[in-house]
Every structure is written in C-alpha cells, then in structure tokens.
C-alpha cells in the first residue's frame, strides 16, 4: 500500500480509550491508486488542548489536521536536548509558543507500522530544538475514564509532517517569523464564513480580498491595514460587499503583505 491509494476498510466498530476505531479483524479492499492527498484541517493548539477541549476534537477524531505554530517538548514539558531524536513508543508534547507563557498543549507521538521500513519515517530524526514547528498528523485520543472528552493527541506520520518554521530565543521566548505565509482557513468548508490565518515576518500593510470562481471581487477584508509581526487573523462572514449572504460555492481569499501575496480556497456551503 502506497500514499495516494484509495481503499475500502470493512470491520466492526469498537472503542479503545475514547477513540472510535475498527477492530483488528478488518478487510482492506483496494479501489484506486494515485489519489490526491487530503488537505489537513488547520486547528490551533487552543482548539485541541489536551486538557479540556472537545468541541473541535470529537467531531474531527481520526482526521488529518495541521497545527501551524508550536514548540515540541518532552512529555514532562522539559526542552529536548540538541542531540535528541524521535523514538518509537515515546510521548512528546506540542505546546503553544507565547511571548509570556506556554499555556496550551496536545500530546504528540510518532505513528508507526510494525514491519514497515519507510525511508521517510520520522523515527530517528532530530527533534527541532529551540524553534517553533508546524505539525501535521492524525488527530487521535487516549483516555481511560468517561466521559472521554480529554486526552487528545496528534500522531505524526512522516518526516515531512514536522516542519521547523520559526526560531525562538529560549531565554526571552521572543519569536522571529521567517517568511510571510497564508495558512489554510480555519473553518473550511463552512456554512457561515471562516477565519483567515497568516503569519507576518515583520510589520506590514496587509490587504485581503475574497473573489468568486470567476475572479470577481466579493469582499475586501482589509485594505493596507498595518499589522504587527506574528500570527494574524481576519474574519469573513460569508457576505458580499453589500453585507448580503453570498451563494454557496468555491471562493478564493488572497492576502497581500507588502510585495508578497498568497491565495487559499474557501468552500462555502448553503
């Protein structure tokens, strides 16, 4: 089985430590190959905090998600050593990187298959040290007591799932963003609008506009608005220039930051 294979999995639904899953007596049937890779759902650490959040986690269990901004720590919360590497059966924490404190976290593990020698494995790779990372993985759960609304964890699959993106001064917790980047919209698809997330490496004047599939301007969200360095957000409420709800369909948001610009697709359901 290779990445991009489309398969049908049949078996008995069960539950193990809060996670709905198919038991080991399953049947896997191949349907097709070379299918497009699924796009991860962007969620912040505040939304999937392992200690108390369930509103974003329960509906998205077993879904591929991306946390755009965090620090990897040992399970105790301690910083890893520069020589530490990812190992099998070891738990880590992906913690929020703030200017004043580390507040939110989700448990992080490496998803492995027995007997699988994947050359792109995350096992044995250096743990990013003193830098923030973007992590993509399968949202899972491990909790032993009802009501099973805590204990959420992120299962990273391959080396490319953990990407170092910003440097951190460990003493001051100050953060240096390396480049402008438009992240996937937070709620997508959505019935009522979405949150536009982007990172700025320096203070810049930002313009953001929503277009329909024909390239017609639907809404201007910001026009040369000065914004500081860091992770920024803008809201689109699914309405047009005259504040009327637009029809369901495919839209595009384009964000300009100085001389740079990037575009993301939005699916609006009605």
Secondary structure, DSSP 8 states (H G I E B T S, - for coil): --TT-EEEEE--EEEETTEEEE-SS-EEEEEESS------EE--TTTS-TTT--TTTGGGTT-EEEEEEEEEEETTS----TT-B--TT--EEEE---SS----EEEEEE---TT---TTBSTT-B---SEEEEEEEEEEE---STT----EEEEE-BGGGEEEEEEE-TTT--EEE-S-EE---SS-SBSS-EEEEEEESS-EEEEEEEEETTS-EEEEEEEEEEE-SEEEEEEE-SB-TTS-B--SEEEEEEEEETTEEEEEEEEE--
